[in-house]
């Protein structure tokens, strides 16, 4: 994993190029319904989110992976929603995604409920990480 780093970012620190790369990967996976035309900013700031922590993986100076955890509410009643966990297709299966996930997981408020929308082929992996499905559309 030469020249690979994981970076926690403030939402405003994400470059337009980084956001465009994430958007392109998500659209290629068919995640279009979750992407507003032109941006992903609704997952990074503003109502209903009170706090967001994007985490990116950078290999040789290029973004190759991303996840964001956004918090609604407080520790007593709050929910942390995980979104846009994705690694660029040519970099999958090399351990980069797990490093990105683990860095994001460390930022979560474990007193909150945790939610995410999972693609079917990732459900068993999330279960191994301790998450349990509430419903499925399989």
Rosetta silent file (secondary structure, phi, psi, omega in degrees, C-alpha in Angstrom):
SEQUENCE: XXXXXXXXXXXXXXXXXXXXXXXXXXXXXXXXXXXXXXXXXXXXXXXXXXXXXXXXXXXXXXXXXXXXXXXXXXXXXXXXXXXXXXXXXXXXXXXXXXXXXXXXXXXXXXXXXXXXXXXXXXXXXXXXXXXXXXXXXX
SCORE:     score description
SCORE:     0.000 S_00000001
   1 L     0.000   47.522 -179.732    0.000    0.000    0.000 S_00000001
   2 L   -59.258  136.839  175.619    2.745    2.396   -0.943 S_00000001
   3 L    60.040   30.873  176.230    1.813    6.064   -0.800 S_00000001
   4 E  -105.408  131.450  175.933   -1.678    5.397    0.611 S_00000001
   5 E  -135.246  148.522  173.242   -3.090    7.693    3.288 S_00000001
   6 E  -105.609  133.403 -178.168   -6.473    8.036    4.953 S_00000001
   7 E  -126.970  125.741  168.762   -7.601   11.586    5.636 S_00000001
   8 E   -85.492  134.852 -175.380  -10.421   12.809    7.845 S_00000001
   9 E  -126.131  151.129  162.815  -11.709   16.042    6.415 S_00000001
  10 L   -76.886  146.569 -177.113  -14.000   18.839    7.387 S_00000001
  11 H   -50.962  -39.609 -177.552  -16.712   18.955    4.709 S_00000001
  12 H   -71.508  -11.377  179.244  -15.452   22.284    3.378 S_00000001
  13 H   -85.009  -11.845  176.975  -11.977   20.775    2.908 S_00000001
  14 L   -70.267  130.530  179.564  -13.138   18.382    0.193 S_00000001
  15 L   -76.742  155.533  175.066  -12.041   19.687   -3.175 S_00000001
  16 H   -56.720  -32.931  179.001  -14.563   19.975   -6.015 S_00000001
  17 H   -67.810  -38.884  177.270  -12.482   17.342   -7.830 S_00000001
  18 H   -63.168  -46.303 -179.167  -12.801   14.929   -4.898 S_00000001
  19 H   -63.438  -40.877  178.444  -16.575   15.402   -4.778 S_00000001
  20 H   -63.388  -40.181  178.284  -16.829   14.927   -8.550 S_00000001
  21 H   -62.256  -46.408  179.586  -14.827   11.673   -8.364 S_00000001
  22 H   -61.584  -45.381 -179.836  -17.116   10.314   -5.636 S_00000001
  23 H   -59.860  -43.510 -179.880  -20.200   11.387   -7.565 S_00000001
  24 H   -61.809  -45.216  178.870  -18.918    9.689  -10.738 S_00000001
  25 H   -62.775  -43.324 -178.879  -18.242    6.402   -8.903 S_00000001
  26 H   -63.330  -43.547  178.492  -21.660    6.495   -7.227 S_00000001
  27 H   -63.932  -37.386  178.368  -23.471    7.140  -10.492 S_00000001
  28 H   -64.872  -27.053  178.196  -21.551    4.278  -12.134 S_00000001
  29 L   -85.946   -4.894 -179.351  -22.859    1.994   -9.346 S_00000001
  30 L    85.763   21.132 -179.145  -26.440    3.127   -9.982 S_00000001
  31 L   -89.219   20.041 -175.420  -26.750    5.187   -6.800 S_00000001
  32 H   -50.633  -38.358 -177.688  -28.244    8.142   -8.698 S_00000001
  33 H   -58.855  -20.706 -177.816  -31.417    8.560   -6.590 S_00000001
  34 H   -93.165   -0.665 -174.848  -29.260    9.714   -3.648 S_00000001
  35 L  -111.727  118.491  174.260  -27.384   12.353   -5.605 S_00000001
  36 E   -69.344  147.547  178.052  -28.860   15.790   -6.119 S_00000001
  37 L   -54.452  122.767  172.414  -28.076   17.255   -9.497 S_00000001
  38 L    92.738  -19.310 -177.041  -24.639   18.815   -9.323 S_00000001
  39 E  -162.667  169.664  175.385  -23.529   18.018   -5.788 S_00000001
  40 L  -118.111   14.117 -169.781  -23.438   15.833   -2.699 S_00000001
  41 H   -60.738  -25.967  179.834  -23.371   18.744   -0.247 S_00000001
  42 H   -64.434  -17.604  175.932  -26.605   17.708    1.470 S_00000001
  43 H   -89.868   -5.898 -175.775  -24.684   14.770    2.970 S_00000001
  44 L  -108.265  -23.822 -176.958  -21.955   17.018    4.343 S_00000001
  45 L  -165.040  167.294  176.503  -23.728   19.884    6.075 S_00000001
  46 L    82.300  169.543 -178.082  -26.943   21.669    6.865 S_00000001
  47 L   -58.520  141.538    4.086  -30.261   20.375    8.120 S_00000001
  48 L   -89.428    1.034 -176.805  -30.958   17.715    9.153 S_00000001
  49 L   -78.247  137.994  176.346  -27.265   16.927    9.740 S_00000001
  50 L  -106.596  -15.062 -178.266  -25.518   18.658   12.633 S_00000001
  51 E  -157.852  134.126  175.856  -22.099   17.127   12.093 S_00000001
  52 E  -133.477  147.551  178.816  -20.444   15.300    9.210 S_00000001
  53 E  -135.478   90.852  173.471  -17.065   13.653    8.893 S_00000001
  54 E   -71.011  142.950  175.644  -15.989   12.694    5.388 S_00000001
  55 E  -127.907  130.510  179.563  -13.071   10.281    5.224 S_00000001
  56 E  -123.618  154.284  171.795  -11.128    9.753    2.020 S_00000001
  57 E  -108.408  132.701 -177.431   -8.403    7.395    0.895 S_00000001
  58 E  -123.391  125.817  178.730   -5.652    8.890   -1.233 S_00000001
  59 E  -119.467  120.528 -179.509   -3.222    6.787   -3.266 S_00000001
  60 L    51.751   40.288  175.845   -0.289    8.525   -4.935 S_00000001
  61 L    83.612    0.257 -178.964   -2.037   11.874   -4.561 S_00000001
  62 E  -115.834  136.773  175.656   -5.371   10.734   -6.082 S_00000001
  63 E   -66.346  133.359  177.440   -8.606   10.072   -4.209 S_00000001
  64 E  -127.333   -7.472 -179.584   -9.538    6.398   -4.501 S_00000001
  65 E  -159.712  161.728 -172.971  -12.148    5.967   -1.761 S_00000001
  66 E  -160.028  147.685  166.949  -14.668    7.813    0.381 S_00000001
  67 E  -153.674  150.254  175.009  -17.190    7.445    3.175 S_00000001
  68 E  -133.906  136.727  173.597  -19.110   10.039    5.176 S_00000001
  69 E  -113.410  120.990 -178.910  -20.782    9.696    8.578 S_00000001
  70 E  -117.510  138.750 -174.555  -23.374   12.370    9.271 S_00000001
  71 E  -107.492  133.127  171.493  -25.041   12.914   12.624 S_00000001
  72 E  -108.616  137.767  173.623  -28.655   13.868   13.296 S_00000001
  73 L    72.167 -164.233 -176.861  -29.616   14.951   16.797 S_00000001
  74 L  -109.179 -175.898 -177.268  -27.617   14.506   19.991 S_00000001
  75 L   -64.230  -26.762 -179.248  -26.019   11.547   21.779 S_00000001
  76 L   -76.719  -43.435 -174.772  -29.259   10.754   23.608 S_00000001
  77 L  -118.260    7.200 -168.866  -31.581   10.718   20.597 S_00000001
  78 L   -79.069  164.268  174.470  -29.150   10.871   17.725 S_00000001
  79 E  -131.931  134.268  172.242  -28.573    8.823   14.631 S_00000001
  80 E  -103.254  122.409  179.578  -25.301    8.536   12.735 S_00000001
  81 E  -108.035  125.528  178.838  -25.928    7.824    9.049 S_00000001
  82 E   -95.680  130.878 -176.949  -23.128    6.312    6.981 S_00000001
  83 E  -141.573  158.059  172.773  -23.254    7.156    3.285 S_00000001
  84 E    52.477   45.819  172.511  -21.280    6.923    0.088 S_00000001
  85 E   -82.802  110.340 -174.489  -18.840    4.244    1.208 S_00000001
  86 E  -153.752  144.297  173.721  -17.115    3.503   -2.060 S_00000001
  87 E  -123.184  138.429  179.642  -13.719    2.620   -3.453 S_00000001
  88 L   -54.713  135.995 -169.499  -12.800    3.212   -7.082 S_00000001
  89 H   -51.431  -41.832 -176.118  -13.330   -0.093   -8.945 S_00000001
  90 H   -71.755  -10.530 -177.864   -9.708   -0.695   -9.950 S_00000001
  91 H  -107.862    4.232 -179.089   -8.597   -0.320   -6.306 S_00000001
  92 L   -74.296  152.674  177.303  -11.075   -2.720   -4.707 S_00000001
  93 L    79.648   13.128 -177.932   -9.918   -5.871   -2.950 S_00000001
  94 L  -113.515    4.184  178.235   -6.616   -4.343   -1.836 S_00000001
  95 L    92.278   -5.032 -179.070   -7.524   -3.403    1.741 S_00000001
  96 H   -66.364  -42.341 -178.864   -7.979    0.316    1.108 S_00000001
  97 H   -59.956  -41.304  179.734  -11.715    0.247    1.828 S_00000001
  98 H   -63.638  -40.299  177.687  -11.226   -1.371    5.228 S_00000001
  99 H   -64.043  -40.554  177.533   -8.706    1.299    6.222 S_00000001
 100 H   -65.151  -47.476  179.375  -11.135    4.039    5.132 S_00000001
 101 H   -57.461  -49.012 -177.608  -14.041    2.337    6.965 S_00000001
 102 H   -61.053  -38.892  177.721  -12.023    1.913   10.183 S_00000001
 103 H   -65.192  -38.398  177.233  -11.005    5.591   10.191 S_00000001
 104 H   -68.275  -43.483 -176.730  -14.664    6.597    9.784 S_00000001
 105 H   -58.018  -36.892  178.595  -15.812    4.099   12.456 S_00000001
 106 L   -62.738  -23.773 -177.412  -13.497    5.740   15.001 S_00000001
 107 L   -84.936  -13.856 -173.468  -15.349    9.057   14.529 S_00000001
 108 L   -71.280  145.071  171.405  -18.810    7.684   15.336 S_00000001
 109 L   -83.743  104.234 -173.941  -20.661    8.534   18.526 S_00000001
 110 L   -70.701   -5.776  174.286  -21.391    4.998   19.728 S_00000001
 111 L   -80.734  -13.316  179.992  -24.236    6.293   21.937 S_00000001
 112 L   -91.088  160.610  166.901  -26.238    7.020   18.795 S_00000001
 113 E   -71.789  152.854 -179.971  -28.052    4.591   16.557 S_00000001
 114 E  -120.329  131.866  178.917  -26.146    3.861   13.368 S_00000001
 115 E  -130.749  155.251  171.291  -27.805    3.594    9.970 S_00000001
 116 E  -160.996  156.679  171.823  -26.710    3.042    6.407 S_00000001
 117 L  -100.198  124.226 -175.420  -28.169    1.997    3.092 S_00000001
 118 L  -112.560  143.687  168.673  -26.308   -1.066    1.836 S_00000001
 119 L   -76.198  149.592 -171.458  -26.070   -2.624   -1.576 S_00000001
 120 H   -54.273  -42.234 -175.714  -27.103   -6.274   -1.401 S_00000001
 121 H   -71.725   -6.345  178.612  -23.625   -7.713   -2.021 S_00000001
 122 H  -104.784   -7.122 -175.699  -22.206   -5.801    0.979 S_00000001
 123 H   -57.049  -46.534 -177.855  -24.830   -6.781    3.593 S_00000001
 124 H   -64.231  -33.601  177.080  -22.899   -9.819    4.846 S_00000001
 125 H   -66.312  -43.855  178.814  -19.735   -7.721    5.229 S_00000001
 126 H   -64.645  -34.675  176.561  -21.594   -5.114    7.301 S_00000001
 127 H   -63.474  -39.994  177.488  -23.049   -7.921    9.432 S_00000001
 128 H   -64.886  -23.611  177.998  -19.497   -9.146   10.161 S_00000001
 129 L   -86.126    1.158  176.059  -18.731   -5.586   11.304 S_00000001
 130 L   101.108   -0.349  178.257  -21.549   -5.820   13.870 S_00000001
 131 L   -90.443  148.541 -179.366  -24.373   -4.087   11.991 S_00000001
 132 L  -124.725  137.625  178.837  -27.717   -5.816   11.555 S_00000001
 133 L   -67.443  139.503  173.853  -30.280   -5.280    8.791 S_00000001
 134 L   -94.861  -31.667  178.245  -33.573   -3.744    9.808 S_00000001
 135 L  -159.727  165.612  178.467  -35.213   -4.412    6.443 S_00000001
 136 L  -145.283  155.130  174.829  -34.315   -5.468    2.935 S_00000001
 137 L  -113.991   21.940  178.150  -35.680   -5.076   -0.551 S_00000001
 138 L   -65.668    0.000    0.000  -34.054   -8.297   -1.831 S_00000001
